[in-house]
Amino acid sequence: MKYPKLREVKEAVTSLFTKAYTTDFPQKPHVPEKGYRGKPVVDEEHCVGCETCANVCPPHAITFHDDKEKGIRTIVRDYGKCIFCGQCEEHCITGKGVKLSDEIFDLATFNRDELVEYQERELLICQNCGEVITTKQHMEFLYEKLGAHAYSSILNLNVLNEKLQLSHPDDTAVEVRDKLKRKDMFNVIAVQNVLQFTNYMRF
């Protein structure tokens, strides 16, 4: 029979009278250390539904579905699959759309459906081919980043016209009279020139 060494006896006694390293969760709330990677929390104001987080998510915990008839993009976040890697936060184009919290132990459940969250964003659909371009929130975010230079394409001019209501696409009389399908865009181009000139004068 081998007798324990004095070092092993010392460790056993020390362990018996010292505080446990584990927490008393769920009897007591768990206070994680700084930099702890818990549940990703979405900021509805800054999430533009651009698909970036879904593209970089290793376990495919984030997916999306586009409904062109309703013009809605549905983003599905399944935290039962999430590995808390932080890729969604790191690659978020706005820098504020999703942040890792210190919440993780509260995710324990017997019903996995409770771990699924849904978001909806309005789609921007091409008026010519009917294909999905991106979400309107995503496009507006790009406008804010690029400034007046963003309004250099027909697509962007159409979106700008929606916001400023410079012309009315339903007014077919103007189109028939001038035989121009894109008559309304010239009104928007004038505003674009003013914006670019204003931006130029700042420098």
Contact map, one row per residue, 1 for C-alpha under 8 A:
11100000000000000000000000000000000000000000000000000000000000000000000000000000000000000000000000000000000000000000000000000000000000000000000000000000000000000000000000000000000000000000000000000000000
11110000000000000000000000000000000000000000000000000000000000000000000000000000000000000000000000000000000000000000000000000000000000000000000000000000000000000000000000000000000000000000000000000000000
11111000000000000000000000000000000000000000000000000000000000000000000000000000000000000000000000000000000000000000000000000000000000000000000000000000000000000000000000000000000000000000000000000000000
01111101100000000000000000000000000000000000000000000000000000000000000000000000000000000000000000000000000000000000000000000000000000000000000000000000000000000000000000000000000000000000000000000000000
00111111100000000000000000000000000000000000000000000000000000000000000000000000000000000000000000000000000000000000000000000000000000000000000000000000000000000000000000000000000000000000000000000000000
00011111110000000000000000000000000000000000000000000000000000000000000000000000000000000000000000000000000000000000000000000000000000000000000000000000000000000000000000000000000000000000000000000000000
00001111111000000000000000000000000000000000000000000000000000000000000000000000000000000000000000000000000000000000000000000000000000000000000000000000000000000000000000000000000000000000000000000000000
00011111111100000000000000000000000000000000000000000000000000000000000000000000000000000000000000000000000000000000000000000000000000000000000000000000000000000000000000000000000000000000000000000000000
00011111111110000000000000000000000000000000000000000000000000000000000000000000000000000000000000000000000000000000000000000000000000000000000000000000000000000000000000000000000000000000000000000000000
00000111111111000000000000000000000000000000000000000000000000000000000000000000000000000000000000000000000000000000000000000000000000000000000000000000000000000000000000000000000000000000000000000000000
00000011111111100000000000000000000000000000000000000000000000000000000000000000000000000000000000000000000000000000000000000000000000000000000000000000000000000000000000000000000000000000000000000000000
00000001111111110000000000000000000000000000000000000000000000000000000000000000000000000000000000000000000000000000000000000000000000000000000000000000000000000000000000000000000000000000000000000000000
00000000111111111000000000000000000000000000000000000000000000000000000000000000000000000000000000000000000000000000000000000000000000000000000000000000000000000000000000000000000000000000000000000000000
00000000011111111100000000000000000000000000000000000000000000000000000000000000000000000000000000000000000000000000000000000000000000000000000000000000000000000000000000000000000000000000000000000000000
00000000001111111110000000000000000000000000000000000000000000000000000000000000000000000000000000000000000000000000000000000000000000000000000000000000000000000000000000000000000000000000000000000000000
00000000000111111100000000000000000000000000000000000000000000000000000000000000000000000000000000000000000000000000000000000000000000000000000000000000000000000000000000000000000000000000000000000000000
00000000000011111110000000000000000000000000000000000000000000000000000000000000000000000000000000000000000000000000000000000000000000000000000000000000000000000000000000000000000000000000000000000000000
00000000000001111111000000000000000000000000000000000000000000000000000000000000000000000000000000000000000000000000000000000000000000000000000000000000000000000000000000000000000000000000000000000000000
00000000000000101111100000000000000000000000000000000000000000000000000000000000000000000000000000000000000000000000000000000000000000000000000000000000000000000000000000000000000000000000000000000000000
00000000000000000111111000000000000000000000000000000000000000000000000000000000000000000000000000000000000000000000000000000000000000000000000000000000000000000000000000000000000000000000000000000000000
00000000000000000011111000000000000000000000000000000000000000000000000000000000000000000000000000000000000000000000000000000000000000000000000000000000000000000000000000000000000000000000000000000000000
00000000000000000001111100000000000000000000000000000000000000000000000000000000000000000000000000000000000000000000000000000000000000000000000000000000000000000000000000000000000000000000000000000000000
00000000000000000001111110010100000000000000000000000000000000000000000000000000000000000000000000000000000000000000000000000000000000000000000000000000000000000000000000000000000000000000000000000000000
00000000000000000000011111111100000000000000000000000000000000000000000000000000000000000000000000000000000000000000000000000000000000000000000000000000000000000000000000000000000000000000000000000000000
00000000000000000000001111111100000000000000000000000000000000000000000000000000000000000000000000000000000000000000000000000000000000000000000000000000000000000000000000000000000000000000000000000000000
00000000000000000000000111111100000000000000000000000000000000000000000000000000000000000000000000000000000000000000000000000000000000000000000000000000000000000000000000000000000000000000000000000000000
00000000000000000000000111111000000000000000000000000000000000000000000000000000000000000000000000000000000000000000000000000000000000000000000000000000000000000000000000000000000000000000000000000000000
00000000000000000000001111111100000000000000000000000000000000000000000000000000000000000000000000000000000000000000000000000000000000000000000000000000000000000000000000000000000000000000000000000000000
00000000000000000000000111111110000000000000000000000000000000000000000000000000000000000000000000000000000000000000000000000000000000000000000000000000000000000000000000000000000000000000000000000000000
00000000000000000000001111011111000000000000000000000000000000000000000000000000000000000000000000000000100000000000000000000000000000000000000000000000000000000000000000000000000000000000000000000000000
00000000000000000000000000001111100000000000000000000000000000000000000000000000000000000000000000000000000000000000000000000000000000000000000000000000000000000000000000000000000000000000000000000000000
00000000000000000000000000000111110100000000000000000000000000000000000000000000000000000000000000000100000000000000000000000000000000000000000000000000000000000000000000000000000000000000000000000000000
00000000000000000000000000000011111100000000000000000000000000000000000000000000000000000000000000000000000000000000000000000000000000000000000000000000000000000000000000000000000000000000000000000000000
00000000000000000000000000000001111100000000000000000000000000000000000000000000000000000000000000000000000000000000000000000000000000000000000000000000000000000000000000000000000000000000000000000000000
00000000000000000000000000000000111110000000000000000000000000000000000000000000000000000000000000000000000000000000000000000000000000000000000000000000000000000000000000000000000000000000000000000000000
00000000000000000000000000000001111111000000000000000000000000000000000000000000000000000000000000001100000000000000000000000000000000000000000000000000000000000000000000000000000000000000000000000000000
00000000000000000000000000000000001111100000000000000000000000000000000000000000000111000000000000011100000000000000000000000000000000000000000000000000000000000000000000000000000000000000000000000000000
00000000000000000000000000000000000111110000000000000000000000000000000000000000000100000000000000011111000000000000000000000000000000000000000000000000000000000000000000000000000000000000000000000000000
00000000000000000000000000000000000011111000000000000000000000000000000000000010000100000000000000011111000000000000000000000000000000000000000000000000000000000000000000000000000000000000000000000000000
00000000000000000000000000000000000001111100000000000000000000000000000000000000000101001000000001111000000000000000000000000000000000000000000000000000000000000000000000000000000000000000000000000000000
00000000000000000000000000000000000000111110000000000000000000000000000000000000000000000000000001111000000000000000000000000000000000000000000000000000000000000000000000000000000000000000000000000000000
00000000000000000000000000000000000000011111001000000000000000000000000000000000000000000000000011100000000000000000000000000000000000000000000000000000000000000000000000000000000000000000000000000000000
00000000000000000000000000000000000000001111111000000000000000000000000000000000000000000000000111100000000000000000000000000000000000000000000000000000000000000000000000000000000000000000000000000000000
00000000000000000000000000000000000000000111111000000000000000000000000000000000000000000000000010000000000000000000000000000000000000000000000000000000000000000000000000000000000000000000000000000000000
00000000000000000000000000000000000000000011111000000000000000000000000000000000000000000000000010000000000000000000000000000000000000000000000000000000000000000000000000000000000000000000000000000000000
00000000000000000000000000000000000000000011111100000000000000000000000000000000000000000000010110000000000000000000000000000000000000000000000000000000000000000000000000000000000000000000000000000000000
00000000000000000000000000000000000000000111111110000000000000000000000000000000000000000000010111000000000000000000000000000000000000000000000000000000000000000000000000000000000000000000000000000000000
00000000000000000000000000000000000000000000011111000000000000000000000000000000000000000000000010000000000000000000000010000000000000111100100000000000000000000000000000000000000000000000000000000000000
00000000000000000000000000000000000000000000001111100000000000000000000010100000000000000000000000000000000000000000000010000000000000101100000000000000000000000000000000000000000000000000000000000000000
00000000000000000000000000000000000000000000000111111000000000000000000000000000000000000000000000000000000000000000000000000000000001100100000000000000000000000000000000000000000000000000000000000000000
00000000000000000000000000000000000000000000000011111110000000010000000000000000000000000000000000000000000000000000000000000000000000000000000000000000000000000000000000000000000000000000000000000000000
00000000000000000000000000000000000000000000000001111111000000000000000000000000000000010011100000000000000000000000000000000000000000000000000000000000000000000000000000000000000000000000000000000000000
00000000000000000000000000000000000000000000000001111111100001000000000000000000000000111011000000000000000000000000000000000000000000000000000000000000000000000000000000000000000000000000000000000000000
00000000000000000000000000000000000000000000000000111111100111110000000000000000000000010000000000000000000000000000000000000000000000000000000000000000000000000000000000000000000000000000000000000000000
00000000000000000000000000000000000000000000000000111111100000000000000000000000000000000000000000000000000000000000000000000000000000000000000000000000000000000000000000000000000000000000000000000000000
00000000000000000000000000000000000000000000000000011111110000000000000000000000000000110010000000000000000000000000000000000000000000000000000000000000000000000000000000000000000000000000000000000000000
00000000000000000000000000000000000000000000000000001111111111000000000000000000000000110000000000000000000000000000000000000000000000000000000000000000000000000000000000000000000000000000000000000000000
00000000000000000000000000000000000000000000000000000001111110000000000000000000000000000000000000000000000000000000000000000000000000000000000000000000000000000000000000000000000000000000000000000000000
00000000000000000000000000000000000000000000000000000000111110000000000000000000111000000000000000000000000000000000000000000000000000000000000000000000000000000000000000000000000000000000000000000000000
00000000000000000000000000000000000000000000000000000100111111100000000000000000100000000000000000000000000000000000000000000000000000000000000000000000000000000000000000000000000000000000000000000000000
00000000000000000000000000000000000000000000000000000100111111100000000000011111110000000000000000000000000000000000000000000000000000000000000000000000000000000000000000000000000000000000000000000000000
00000000000000000000000000000000000000000000000000001100100111110000000000111100000000000000000000000000000000000000000000000000000000000000000000000000000000000000000000000000000000000000000000000000000
00000000000000000000000000000000000000000000000000000100000111111000000000111000000000000000000000000000000000000000000000000000000000000000000000000000000000000000000000000000000000000000000000000000000
00000000000000000000000000000000000000000000000000100100000001111100000011110000000000000000000000000000000000000000000000000000000000000000000000000000000000000000000000000000000000000000000000000000000
00000000000000000000000000000000000000000000000000000000000000111110000011100000000000000000000000000000000000000000000000000000000000000000000000000000000000000000000000000000000000000000000000000000000
00000000000000000000000000000000000000000000000000000000000000011111001111000000000000000000000000000000000000000000000000100000000100000000000000000000000000000000000000000000000000000000000000000000000
00000000000000000000000000000000000000000000000000000000000000001111111111000000000000000000000000000000000000000000000000000000000000000000000000000000000000000000000000000000000000000000000000000000000
00000000000000000000000000000000000000000000000000000000000000000111111100000000000000000000000000000000000000000000000000101000001100000000000000000000000000000000000000000000000000000000000000000000000
00000000000000000000000000000000000000000000000000000000000000000011111100000000000000000000000000000000000000000000000000000000000000000000000000000000000000000000000000000000000000000000000000000000000
00000000000000000000000000000000000000000000000000000000000000000011111100000000000000000000000000000000000000000000000000000000000000000000000000000000000000000000000000000000000000000000000000000000000
00000000000000000000000000000000000000000000000000000000000000000111111110000000000000000000000000000000000000000000000001111000000000000000000000000000000000000000000000000000000000000000000000000000000
00000000000000000000000000000000000000000000000000000000000000000111111111000000000000000000000000000000000000000000000111100000000000000000000000000000000000000000000000000000000000000000000000000000000
00000000000000000000000000000000000000000000000010000000000000011110001111100000000000000000000000000000000000000000000111100000000000100000000000000000000000000000000000000000000000000000000000000000000
00000000000000000000000000000000000000000000000000000000000000011110000111110000000000000000000000000000000000000000011110000000000000000000000000000000000000000000000000000000000000000000000000000000000
00000000000000000000000000000000000000000000000010000000000001111000000011111000000000000000000000000000000000000000011100000000000000000000000000000000000000000000000000000000000000000000000000000000000
00000000000000000000000000000000000000000000000000000000000011110000000001111100000000000000000000000000000000000001111000000000000000000000000000000000000000000000000000000000000000000000000000000000000
00000000000000000000000000000000000000000000000000000000000011100000000000111110000000000000000000000000000000000001110000000000000000000000000000000000000000000000000000000000000000000000000000000000000
00000000000000000000000000000000000000000000000000000000000011000000000000011111110000000000000000000000000000000011100000000000000000000000000000000000000000000000000000000000000000000000000000000000000
00000000000000000000000000000000000000100000000000000000000010000000000000001111110000000000000000000000000000000011000000000000000000000000000000000000000000000000000000000000000000000000000000000000000
00000000000000000000000000000000000000000000000000000000000010000000000000000111110000000000000000000000000000010011000000000000000000000000000000000000000000000000000000000000000000000000000000000000000
00000000000000000000000000000000000000000000000000000000001110000000000000000111111000000000000000000000000000000000000000000000000000000000000000000000000000000000000000000000000000000000000000000000000
00000000000000000000000000000000000000000000000000000000001010000000000000000111111110000000000000000000000000000000000000000000000000000000000000000000000000000000000000000000000000000000000000000000000
00000000000000000000000000000000000000000000000000000000001000000000000000000000111110000000000000000000000000000000000000000000000000000000000000000000000000000000000000000000000000000000000000000000000
00000000000000000000000000000000000011110000000000000000000000000000000000000000011111000000000000010000000000000000000000000000000000000000000000000000000000000000000000000000000000000000000000000000000
00000000000000000000000000000000000010000000000000000000000000000000000000000000011111100000000000000000000000000000000000000000000000000000000000000000000000000000000000000000000000000000000000000000000
00000000000000000000000000000000000010010000000000000000000000000000000000000000000111111100000000010000000000000000000000000000000000000000000000000000000000000000000000000000000000000000000000000000000
00000000000000000000000000000000000000000000000000001001100000000000000000000000000011111110000000000000000000000000000000000000000000000000000000000000000000000000000000000000000000000000000000000000000
00000000000000000000000000000000000000000000000000011101100000000000000000000000000001111111000001000000000000000000000000000000000000000000000000000000000000000000000000000000000000000000000000000000000
00000000000000000000000000000000000000010000000000001000000000000000000000000000000001111111001111110000000000000000000000000000000000000000000000000000000000000000000000000000000000000000000000000000000
00000000000000000000000000000000000000000000000000000000000000000000000000000000000001111111001000000000000000000000000000000000000000000000000000000000000000000000000000000000000000000000000000000000000
00000000000000000000000000000000000000000000000000011001000000000000000000000000000000111111101000000000000000000000000000000000000000000000000000000000000000000000000000000000000000000000000000000000000
00000000000000000000000000000000000000000000000000011000000000000000000000000000000000011111111111000000000000000000000000000000000000000000000000000000000000000000000000000000000000000000000000000000000
00000000000000000000000000000000000000000000000000010000000000000000000000000000000000000011111010000000000000000000000000000000000000000000000000000000000000000000000000000000000000000000000000000000000
00000000000000000000000000000000000000000000011000000000000000000000000000000000000000000001111110000000000000000000000000000000000000000000000000000000000000000000000000000000000000000000000000000000000
00000000000000000000000000000000000000000000000000000000000000000000000000000000000000001111111111000000000000000000000000000000000000000000000000000000000000000000000000000000000000000000000000000000000
00000000000000000000000000000000000000000010011000000000000000000000000000000000000000001001011111100000000000000000000000000000000000000000000000000000000000000000000000000000000000000000000000000000000
00000000000000000000000000000000000000000111111100000000000000000000000000000000000000001001111111100000000000000000000000000000000000000000000000000000000000000000000000000000000000000000000000000000000
00000000000000000000000000000000000000011110001000000000000000000000000000000000000000011001001111110000000000000000000000000000000000000000000000000000000000000000000000000000000000000000000000000000000
00000000000000000000000000000000000000011110000000000000000000000000000000000000000000001000000111111000000000000000000000000000000000000000000000000000000000000000000000000000000000000000000000000000000
00000000000000000000000000000000000011111000000000000000000000000000000000000000000101001000000001111100000000000000000000000000000000000000000000000000000000000000000000000000000000000000000000000000000
00000000000000000000000000000000000111111000000000000000000000000000000000000000000000000000000000111110000000000000000000000000000000000000000000000000000000000000000000000000000000000000000000000000000
00000000000000000000000000000001000111100000000000000000000000000000000000000000000000000000000000011111000000000000000000000000000000000000000000000000000000000000000000000000000000000000000000000000000
00000000000000000000000000000000000001100000000000000000000000000000000000000000000000000000000000001111111000000000000000000000000000000000000000000000000000000000000000000000000000000000000000000000000
00000000000000000000000000000000000001100000000000000000000000000000000000000000000000000000000000000111111000000000000000000000000000000000000000000000000000000000000000000000000000000000000000000000000
00000000000000000000000000000100000000000000000000000000000000000000000000000000000000000000000000000011111100000000000000000000000000000000000000000000000000000000000000000000000000000000000000000000000
00000000000000000000000000000000000000000000000000000000000000000000000000000000000000000000000000000011111100000000000000000000000000000000000000000000000000000000000000000000000000000000000000000000000
00000000000000000000000000000000000000000000000000000000000000000000000000000000000000000000000000000011111110000010000000000000000000000000000000000000000000000000000000000000000000000000000000000000000
00000000000000000000000000000000000000000000000000000000000000000000000000000000000000000000000000000000111111000000000000000000000000000000000000000000000000000000000000000000000000000000000000000000000
00000000000000000000000000000000000000000000000000000000000000000000000000000000000000000000000000000000001111110100000000000000000000000000000000000000000000000000000000000000000000000000000000000000000
00000000000000000000000000000000000000000000000000000000000000000000000000000000000000000000000000000000000111110000000000000000000000000000000000000000000000000000000000000000000000000000000000000000000
00000000000000000000000000000000000000000000000000000000000000000000000000000000000000000000000000000000000011111110000000000000000000000000000000000000000000000000000000000000000000000000000000000000000
00000000000000000000000000000000000000000000000000000000000000000000000000000001000000000000000000000000000011111111000000000000000000000000000000000000000000000000000000000000000000000000000000000000000
00000000000000000000000000000000000000000000000000000000000000000000000000000000000000000000000000000000000000111111000000000000000000000000000000000000000000000000000000000000000000000000000000000000000
00000000000000000000000000000000000000000000000000000000000000000000000000000000000000000000000000000000000010111111100000000000000000000000000000000000000000000000000000000000000000000000000000000000000
00000000000000000000000000000000000000000000000000000000000000000000000000000111000000000000000000000000001000111111100000000000000000000000000000000000000000000000000000000000000000000000000000000000000
00000000000000000000000000000000000000000000000000000000000000000000000000011111000000000000000000000000000000011111110000000000000000000000000000000000000000000000000000000000000000000000000000000000000
00000000000000000000000000000000000000000000000000000000000000000000000000011100000000000000000000000000000000000111111000000000000000000000000000000000000000000000000000000000000000000000000000000000000
00000000000000000000000000000000000000000000000000000000000000000000000001111000000000000000000000000000000000000001111100000000000000000000000000000000000000000000000000000000000000000000000000000000000
00000000000000000000000000000000000000000000000000000000000000000000000001110000000000000000000000000000000000000000111110000000000000000000000000000000000000000000000000000000000000000000000000000000000
00000000000000000000000000000000000000000000000000000000000000000000000111100000000000000000000000000000000000000000011111000000000000000000000000000000000000000000000000000000000000000000000000000000000
00000000000000000000000000000000000000000000000110000000000000000000000111000000000000000000000000000000000000000000001111100000000000111000000000000000000000000000000000000000000000000000000000000000000
00000000000000000000000000000000000000000000000000000000000000000000001110000000000000000000000000000000000000000000000111110000000000111000000000000000000000000000000000000000000000000000000000000000000
00000000000000000000000000000000000000000000000000000000000000000101001110000000000000000000000000000000000000000000000011111000000111110000000000000000000000000000000000000000000000000000000000000000000
00000000000000000000000000000000000000000000000000000000000000000000001000000000000000000000000000000000000000000000000001111100000111110000000000000000000000000000000000000000000000000000000000000000000
00000000000000000000000000000000000000000000000000000000000000000001001000000000000000000000000000000000000000000000000000111110011111000000000000000000000000000000000000000000000000000000000000000000000
00000000000000000000000000000000000000000000000000000000000000000000000000000000000000000000000000000000000000000000000000011111111110000000000000000000001000000000000000000000000000000000000000000000000
00000000000000000000000000000000000000000000000000000000000000000000000000000000000000000000000000000000000000000000000000001111110000000000000000000000000000000000000000000000000000000000000000000000000
00000000000000000000000000000000000000000000000000000000000000000000000000000000000000000000000000000000000000000000000000000111110000000000000000000000000000000000000000000000000000000000000000000000000
00000000000000000000000000000000000000000000000000000000000000000000000000000000000000000000000000000000000000000000000000000111111000000000000000000000000000000000000000000000000000000000000000000000000
00000000000000000000000000000000000000000000000000000000000000000000000000000000000000000000000000000000000000000000000000001111111100000000000000000000000000000000000000000000000000000000000000000000000
00000000000000000000000000000000000000000000000000000000000000000001000000000000000000000000000000000000000000000000000000001100111110000000000000000000000000000000000000000000000000000000000000000000000
00000000000000000000000000000000000000000000000000000000000000000101000000000000000000000000000000000000000000000000000000111100011111000000000000000000000000000000000000000000000000000000000000000000000
00000000000000000000000000000000000000000000000000000000000000000000000000000000000000000000000000000000000000000000000000111100001111100000000000000000000000000000000000000000000000000000000000000000000
00000000000000000000000000000000000000000000000001000000000000000000000000000000000000000000000000000000000000000000000000111000000111110110000000000000000000000000000000000000000000000000000000000000000
00000000000000000000000000000000000000000000000111000000000000000000000010000000000000000000000000000000000000000000000011110000000011111110000000000000000000000000000000000000000000000000000000000000000
00000000000000000000000000000000000000000000000100000000000000000000000000000000000000000000000000000000000000000000000011110000000001111111000000000000000000000000000000000000000000000000000000000000000
00000000000000000000000000000000000000000000000110000000000000000000000000000000000000000000000000000000000000000000000011000000000000111111100000000000000000000000000000000000000000000000000000000000000
00000000000000000000000000000000000000000000000111000000000000000000000000000000000000000000000000000000000000000000000000000000000001111111110000000000000000000000000000000000000000000000000000000000000
00000000000000000000000000000000000000000000000000000000000000000000000000000000000000000000000000000000000000000000000000000000000001111111111000000000000000000000000000000000000000000000000000000000000
00000000000000000000000000000000000000000000000000000000000000000000000000000000000000000000000000000000000000000000000000000000000000011111111100000000000000000000000000000000000000000000000000000000000
00000000000000000000000000000000000000000000000100000000000000000000000000000000000000000000000000000000000000000000000000000000000000001111111110000000000000000000000000000000000000000000000000000000000
00000000000000000000000000000000000000000000000000000000000000000000000000000000000000000000000000000000000000000000000000000000000000000111111111000100000000000000000000000000000000000000000000000000000
00000000000000000000000000000000000000000000000000000000000000000000000000000000000000000000000000000000000000000000000000000000000000000011111111110110000000000000000000000000000000000000000000000000000
00000000000000000000000000000000000000000000000000000000000000000000000000000000000000000000000000000000000000000000000000000000000000000001111111100000000000000000000000000000000000000000000000000000000
00000000000000000000000000000000000000000000000000000000000000000000000000000000000000000000000000000000000000000000000000000000000000000000111111100000000000000000000000000000000000000000000000000000000
00000000000000000000000000000000000000000000000000000000000000000000000000000000000000000000000000000000000000000000000000000000000000000000011111111100000000000000000000000000000000000000000000000000000
00000000000000000000000000000000000000000000000000000000000000000000000000000000000000000000000000000000000000000000000000000000000000000000001111111100000000000000000000000000000000000000000000000000000
00000000000000000000000000000000000000000000000000000000000000000000000000000000000000000000000000000000000000000000000000000000000000000000001001111110000000000000000000000000000000000000000100110010000
00000000000000000000000000000000000000000000000000000000000000000000000000000000000000000000000000000000000000000000000000000000000000000000000001111111000000000000000000000000000000000000000000010000000
00000000000000000000000000000000000000000000000000000000000000000000000000000000000000000000000000000000000000000000000000000000000000000000011001111111100100000000000000000000000000000000000000000000000
00000000000000000000000000000000000000000000000000000000000000000000000000000000000000000000000000000000000000000000000000000000000000000000001000011111110110010000000000000000000000000000000100000000000
00000000000000000000000000000000000000000000000000000000000000000000000000000000000000000000000000000000000000000000000000000000000000000000000000001111110110000000000000000000000000000000000100000000000
00000000000000000000000000000000000000000000000000000000000000000000000000000000000000000000000000000000000000000000000000000000000000000000000000000111111110000000000000000000000000000000000000000000000
00000000000000000000000000000000000000000000000000000000000000000000000000000000000000000000000000000000000000000000000000000000000000000000000000000011111111000000000000000000000000001000000000000000000
00000000000000000000000000000000000000000000000000000000000000000000000000000000000000000000000000000000000000000000000000000100000000000000000000000000111111100000000000000000000000000000000000000000000
00000000000000000000000000000000000000000000000000000000000000000000000000000000000000000000000000000000000000000000000000000000000000000000000000000111111111110000000000000000000000000000000000000000000
00000000000000000000000000000000000000000000000000000000000000000000000000000000000000000000000000000000000000000000000000000000000000000000000000000011111111111000000000000000000000001001100000000000000
00000000000000000000000000000000000000000000000000000000000000000000000000000000000000000000000000000000000000000000000000000000000000000000000000000000011111111100000000000000000000001000000000000000000
00000000000000000000000000000000000000000000000000000000000000000000000000000000000000000000000000000000000000000000000000000000000000000000000000000000001111111110000000000000000000000000000000000000000
00000000000000000000000000000000000000000000000000000000000000000000000000000000000000000000000000000000000000000000000000000000000000000000000000000010000111111111000000000000000000000001000000000000000
00000000000000000000000000000000000000000000000000000000000000000000000000000000000000000000000000000000000000000000000000000000000000000000000000000000000011111111111000000000000000000001000000000000000
00000000000000000000000000000000000000000000000000000000000000000000000000000000000000000000000000000000000000000000000000000000000000000000000000000000000001111111110000000000000000000000000000000000000
00000000000000000000000000000000000000000000000000000000000000000000000000000000000000000000000000000000000000000000000000000000000000000000000000000000000000111111100000000000000000000000000000000000000
00000000000000000000000000000000000000000000000000000000000000000000000000000000000000000000000000000000000000000000000000000000000000000000000000000000000000011111110000000000000000000000000000000000000
00000000000000000000000000000000000000000000000000000000000000000000000000000000000000000000000000000000000000000000000000000000000000000000000000000000000000001111111100000000000000000000000000000000000
00000000000000000000000000000000000000000000000000000000000000000000000000000000000000000000000000000000000000000000000000000000000000000000000000000000000000001101111100000000000000000011000000000000000
00000000000000000000000000000000000000000000000000000000000000000000000000000000000000000000000000000000000000000000000000000000000000000000000000000000000000001000111110000000000000010010000000000000000
00000000000000000000000000000000000000000000000000000000000000000000000000000000000000000000000000000000000000000000000000000000000000000000000000000000000000000000111111100000000000010000000000000000000
00000000000000000000000000000000000000000000000000000000000000000000000000000000000000000000000000000000000000000000000000000000000000000000000000000000000000000000001111110000000000010000000000000000000
00000000000000000000000000000000000000000000000000000000000000000000000000000000000000000000000000000000000000000000000000000000000000000000000000000000000000000000000111110000000000000000000000000000000
00000000000000000000000000000000000000000000000000000000000000000000000000000000000000000000000000000000000000000000000000000000000000000000000000000000000000000000000111111110000000000000000000000000000
00000000000000000000000000000000000000000000000000000000000000000000000000000000000000000000000000000000000000000000000000000000000000000000000000000000000000000000000011111111000000000000000000000000000
00000000000000000000000000000000000000000000000000000000000000000000000000000000000000000000000000000000000000000000000000000000000000000000000000000000000000000000000000111111100000000000000000000000000
00000000000000000000000000000000000000000000000000000000000000000000000000000000000000000000000000000000000000000000000000000000000000000000000000000000000000000000000000111111110000100000000000000000000
00000000000000000000000000000000000000000000000000000000000000000000000000000000000000000000000000000000000000000000000000000000000000000000000000000000000000000000000000111111111111100000000000000000000
00000000000000000000000000000000000000000000000000000000000000000000000000000000000000000000000000000000000000000000000000000000000000000000000000000000000000000000000000011111111100000000000000000000000
00000000000000000000000000000000000000000000000000000000000000000000000000000000000000000000000000000000000000000000000000000000000000000000000000000000000000000000000000001111111000000000000000000000000
00000000000000000000000000000000000000000000000000000000000000000000000000000000000000000000000000000000000000000000000000000000000000000000000000000000000000000000000000000111111100100000000000000000000
00000000000000000000000000000000000000000000000000000000000000000000000000000000000000000000000000000000000000000000000000000000000000000000000000000000000000000000000000000011111110000000000000000000000
00000000000000000000000000000000000000000000000000000000000000000000000000000000000000000000000000000000000000000000000000000000000000000000000000000000000000000000000000000011011111100000000000000000000
00000000000000000000000000000000000000000000000000000000000000000000000000000000000000000000000000000000000000000000000000000000000000000000000000000000000000000000000000000010001111100000000000000000000
00000000000000000000000000000000000000000000000000000000000000000000000000000000000000000000000000000000000000000000000000000000000000000000000000000000000000000000000000000010000111111100000000000000000
00000000000000000000000000000000000000000000000000000000000000000000000000000000000000000000000000000000000000000000000000000000000000000000000000000000000000000000000000000110010111111110000000000000000
00000000000000000000000000000000000000000000000000000000000000000000000000000000000000000000000000000000000000000000000000000000000000000000000000000000000000000000001110000000000001111111000000000000000
00000000000000000000000000000000000000000000000000000000000000000000000000000000000000000000000000000000000000000000000000000000000000000000000000000000010011000000000000000000000001111111100000000000000
00000000000000000000000000000000000000000000000000000000000000000000000000000000000000000000000000000000000000000000000000000000000000000000000000000000000000000000000000000000000001111111110000000000000
00000000000000000000000000000000000000000000000000000000000000000000000000000000000000000000000000000000000000000000000000000000000000000000000000000000000000000000011000000000000000111111111000000000000
00000000000000000000000000000000000000000000000000000000000000000000000000000000000000000000000000000000000000000000000000000000000000000000000000000000000010011000010000000000000000011111111100000000000
00000000000000000000000000000000000000000000000000000000000000000000000000000000000000000000000000000000000000000000000000000000000000000000000000000000000010000000000000000000000000001111111110000000000
00000000000000000000000000000000000000000000000000000000000000000000000000000000000000000000000000000000000000000000000000000000000000000000000000000000000000000000000000000000000000000111111111000000000
00000000000000000000000000000000000000000000000000000000000000000000000000000000000000000000000000000000000000000000000000000000000000000000000000000000000000000000000000000000000000000011111111100000000
00000000000000000000000000000000000000000000000000000000000000000000000000000000000000000000000000000000000000000000000000000000000000000000000000010011000000000000000000000000000000000001111111110000000
00000000000000000000000000000000000000000000000000000000000000000000000000000000000000000000000000000000000000000000000000000000000000000000000000000000000000000000000000000000000000000000111111111000000
00000000000000000000000000000000000000000000000000000000000000000000000000000000000000000000000000000000000000000000000000000000000000000000000000000000000000000000000000000000000000000000011111111100000
00000000000000000000000000000000000000000000000000000000000000000000000000000000000000000000000000000000000000000000000000000000000000000000000000010000000000000000000000000000000000000000001111111110000
00000000000000000000000000000000000000000000000000000000000000000000000000000000000000000000000000000000000000000000000000000000000000000000000000011000000000000000000000000000000000000000000111111111000
00000000000000000000000000000000000000000000000000000000000000000000000000000000000000000000000000000000000000000000000000000000000000000000000000000000000000000000000000000000000000000000000011111111100
00000000000000000000000000000000000000000000000000000000000000000000000000000000000000000000000000000000000000000000000000000000000000000000000000000000000000000000000000000000000000000000000001111111110
00000000000000000000000000000000000000000000000000000000000000000000000000000000000000000000000000000000000000000000000000000000000000000000000000010000000000000000000000000000000000000000000000111111111
00000000000000000000000000000000000000000000000000000000000000000000000000000000000000000000000000000000000000000000000000000000000000000000000000000000000000000000000000000000000000000000000000011111111
00000000000000000000000000000000000000000000000000000000000000000000000000000000000000000000000000000000000000000000000000000000000000000000000000000000000000000000000000000000000000000000000000001111111
00000000000000000000000000000000000000000000000000000000000000000000000000000000000000000000000000000000000000000000000000000000000000000000000000000000000000000000000000000000000000000000000000000111111
00000000000000000000000000000000000000000000000000000000000000000000000000000000000000000000000000000000000000000000000000000000000000000000000000000000000000000000000000000000000000000000000000000011111
